[in-house]
Amino acid sequence: MDVKTRKLSKDEWEPWLGEGYKAAYSTMMIQKTSASAVSTRIIKLNPGGHTETHSHERLHHVIALEGDPMLETDTENILLDRLTLVKIDSGVPHRFMNKGKTPAIILVINLFQ
């Protein structure tokens, strides 16, 4: 069980080639998986807001959209700055919080296996 971060700004972006594409690139946020179901949630945390510490039997892929949200696990705190993707394995106790002065918004993709 672990948490992995990935700076999307440092990814190798692949060019989209072909008719109709110009100066367009992509990178896979989540690779192909054997998930039985997928759901997404957008979470807004006002300044000082947080979720409770919890764990579950699904993977999370999280990316910050606005503000300065933080992920807290039992072993580390990770600032979720924009263009950083975080993967949280199932069973890892965690919570999201906002210690910033403006609202924080994160996108959570849940993969059920």
C-alpha positions in Angstrom: 0.0 0.0 0.0 1.4 3.4 -0.9 0.8 6.8 -2.4 2.6 7.9 -5.6 2.9 11.4 -7.0 3.6 12.3 -10.6 4.3 15.8 -12.0 2.4 16.1 -15.2 4.5 19.1 -16.1 7.5 16.7 -16.3 5.7 14.0 -18.3 6.6 13.1 -21.9 3.7 14.5 -23.8 2.9 12.6 -27.0 1.9 14.5 -30.1 -1.5 13.8 -31.6 -0.8 13.3 -35.3 -3.2 13.2 -38.2 -5.5 15.4 -40.1 -7.3 17.9 -38.0 -4.6 18.0 -35.2 -2.3 20.9 -34.8 0.1 21.5 -31.9 -1.9 19.0 -29.8 -0.4 16.7 -27.2 -1.6 14.2 -24.7 -0.5 12.1 -21.7 -2.4 9.3 -20.1 -3.6 10.2 -16.6 -4.6 6.6 -15.8 -3.3 3.7 -17.9 -5.6 0.9 -19.0 -6.8 -1.0 -16.0 -8.8 -4.1 -15.1 -11.2 -2.0 -13.0 -14.7 -3.3 -12.8 -16.2 0.2 -12.4 -15.0 3.8 -12.4 -16.5 6.9 -10.8 -15.4 10.5 -10.4 -16.0 13.1 -7.8 -15.0 16.8 -7.6 -14.4 17.9 -4.1 -14.4 21.6 -3.0 -12.8 22.4 0.3 -13.2 25.9 1.7 -10.3 27.4 3.7 -9.8 25.3 6.8 -12.0 22.5 5.3 -11.1 18.8 5.3 -12.5 15.3 4.9 -12.4 12.8 7.7 -9.5 10.2 7.7 -10.8 7.2 5.9 -9.7 4.2 3.7 -11.6 2.0 1.3 -11.2 -0.9 -1.1 -10.7 1.2 -4.3 -7.9 3.1 -5.9 -8.0 6.9 -6.0 -6.3 9.0 -8.7 -6.4 12.7 -7.6 -5.4 15.9 -9.3 -5.7 19.4 -8.0 -7.8 21.8 -10.1 -7.6 25.0 -8.0 -6.1 26.2 -4.7 -3.6 24.4 -2.5 -5.2 21.2 -1.2 -3.2 18.7 0.8 -3.3 15.0 1.1 -2.6 13.6 4.6 -1.8 9.9 5.1 -0.5 8.2 8.2 3.1 8.6 7.0 3.2 11.9 4.9 1.6 15.1 3.9 1.6 16.0 0.2 0.7 19.4 -1.2 -1.4 18.8 -4.3 -0.2 21.6 -6.5 -1.6 21.9 -9.9 -0.5 19.4 -12.5 0.5 16.8 -9.9 -1.3 13.5 -10.1 -1.5 11.4 -6.9 -2.4 7.7 -6.8 -3.6 6.4 -3.5 -3.7 2.6 -3.2 -6.7 0.9 -1.7 -6.5 0.4 2.1 -4.4 3.6 2.7 -5.8 5.8 5.4 -6.0 9.4 4.1 -7.8 12.7 4.2 -7.9 15.8 2.1 -7.6 19.3 3.6 -7.2 22.9 2.7 -4.9 25.1 4.7 -4.9 27.8 2.1 -6.8 31.1 2.0 -8.9 30.3 -1.1 -11.2 27.4 -1.9 -9.4 24.2 -3.1 -10.9 21.9 -5.7 -9.7 18.4 -6.5 -10.8 15.8 -9.0 -11.0 12.2 -7.6 -11.2 9.3 -10.0 -12.2 6.0 -8.2 -11.2 2.6 -9.7 -13.1 -0.3 -8.3 -11.4 -3.7 -8.8 
